[in-house]
Amino acid sequence: AAKAAASRDDLKRLAQTRVAMSQYVPAGTMYVKLFNNRSFDDVARLSFGLVAFKVFWGNGDRLAATTLSEKIRGGFCKKSKNTACHDLVFWTAAAMVDGGAHEEAIRLLKNYAATGGSRRAQAQFEIAEILVKMKETGKSREYYALAAKSANKNSEASEKNAAAHAAFILAEPFFTQFIQTKLELPEEKMKAVTKQKLS
């Protein structure tokens, strides 16, 4: 057992060294091995998986990043309540968008919101943002509206922020239109103002 613990700790140190040396491909592979090592507790394993995801994503290997994300979300995160599992959903969606897979990102976020994800307003807000990038303005407003209604007084601050941001985006065109509208004074008042100016 002591030998196995030493071996895993050596792998951890080596993986950290590879990242420090910008050797991202071997580093990512090592962090996946660390994630798969069940001798670590769940918190440590998830942290290794997230590092591997970030390394793959940052190095441009979108396929490896999203494949790893599916593995973590499909297995590990189904039985874990760790908040980092929620982060992984949004990081994966961002990776998909970055790789041009907009529809896949929307499906992922829709599924997350529909299956009890605790960051529902944020998911719907992100869907709206993706639809804006796809020039689907009408649909984007539908999801901004859903996001605006998804938070309540018991929601986390990040959820309330997402809902408020969505509500502002929906209201902004009307506000802009209002301030650009030239208000006309009633006729009698206008006459009185004119008379006052001339006197």
N, C-alpha and C positions, 0 to 999 in steps of 0.2 A: 504494500500500500504506500509506503514511504517513497519507494522508487517511482511508482506511478504518479504520485503527487509532485515529485521533483521533475519528472518528465513533462507534465502538463505546465508547470511553472516555467520551465525552460522554453517551451513552445510559446507561452504568453510573452516572455521577454523578447524572444526572437521576432515575434509578430510586431511588437512595439518598435523594435529596432528597424525592421523593414519599412514601417510607415515613416519613421524619422528619416530614413535614407531615401524616401520617395520611391521605394521598390514596391509599388502598389499591387501588382499582380500576385507575387508570392505572399504579400501581406494579407490580401483578401482571402486567399486559399487557407492560410493559417488560421485566420479568424473564423472561417467556416468550420474548421476542425475543432477549434475551441468551443464553438457553439454546439457542435455535435457531441462534445464530451460531457456525459451525464454525471461525471463526478463533481462538476461545478453546480452551485445552486442555480435556481431559475433566474434570479436577478442577474447573476454574472453571465449566464448563458445568453440571455436576451441582449445584454450590453455588447457581447462579442458579435452576435448576429447583426446588431445595428451598425457596429463599426464596419463589419464586412460589407453590409449594404452600402454604406457611405463611401467606402473605398472603391467598390465596383462602379458605383454611380459617378463618383468624382473622376475616375479614370476613363469614363466613357463607355464602360461595358454595361449598357442598359439591360441586355438580356440576362446577364448573370445577376444583376441587382434585382430585377423584377422576379426572376425565378426563385432567388433566395427569399424574397419577400413573401411569395406565395407559400413557400415551405413553412416559414415562421408563422404566418397568419393562419394557414390551414391546419397546423398542428399545435405548435407551442401556444399561440395566442388564444386558441379556443378554450384552453383550460387556465389561462393566466389572466388576472385582472390588472396587470402592470400597465400603468398609463402610457408607457413607451410603445405599447402595441397600437395605441391610437395614433401616435406620431408616425409609426411605420406606414399606416394607411395613407396619410397625407404625403409623406416622402415618396411613396411608390407612385401615387397619382402624379406628383410633380415630375418624377422621372419619366413617366409615360408621356406626359405633355411635352417634356423636353425632347423626347425621342419621336415626337410627331403622332403618338398614339392617343389622340384626343378622345375618341370613342371609348377606348379601353379604360381610360382614366375616369370618364363619366360613369361607366358601368360599375367600376370599383367603388366610387363614392356613393352612387345610388344604392348599391347593395349594403354598404356600410350604414347609410342613413336609414334604410328600410329594416335592418336587422338589429336595431336597438343600440347603434353606436352612440356613445354619450356626447359626441361633438356633432350633433345633427345640423345645427345652424351653420357651423363652419363647413361641413360637407356640402350643404346646399349652396352656400356662398361660393365655394370653389367651383362647383358645377357651373354656376352662373358666369364666373370669370372665364372658364374654359369656353363656354358658348359664345362669349363676347369675342374671344380670339378666333372662333370659327365663324364670326359674323352672323350668328344666330341671335339677333337682338331681341326678337319677340320671346323666344324660349328663355333667354337669359333673364328677362324681367320676371318670368314665372318663377324661376328659382330664387331670384332676389326676394320675391314676395314670400316664398316659403321660408327662406332664411330669416326674414324679418319677423315672422310669426312663430319661429321655433324656440325662442328663448323665453324664459319666464323669470320671476323673482328669485327662484331657487337655483337657476342655472349658474354655471361657473362664469367668471368674468370674461374669459375668452369667448364663450358662447354669446354673452350679452353684447360684446364688442362686435362680433360678426353680424348679429341681428341689427344692431344700430347702424353699422356701416351699410348693410343692405338697404335699410329704410332710407338712409340719406341718399343713396344712389337712385332709388326710386323717386324720391321727392325732388331731386336736384333739377330735372328739366322743367318742372312746374314753377319752381322758385326762380329759375333763370327767365322763364317766360314772363313771370309776374314783374320782375324788376325792369324788364325791357318794355313793358307795356306803358304807353304814354297815357297817364290819367287825365281825363278831360273834366274841368270844373263845370258844374251846372250853369246853365245860361245866366240866371239872375246873379249868381255869385260872380261869374266872370265879368258881367257888366259892372258890378260894384267895384271889383278889383281894378278894372280899366278906368273907371271914373276916379278912383282914388289916386291912381298913377298920374292922371291928367291934371288933377287939381293941385 
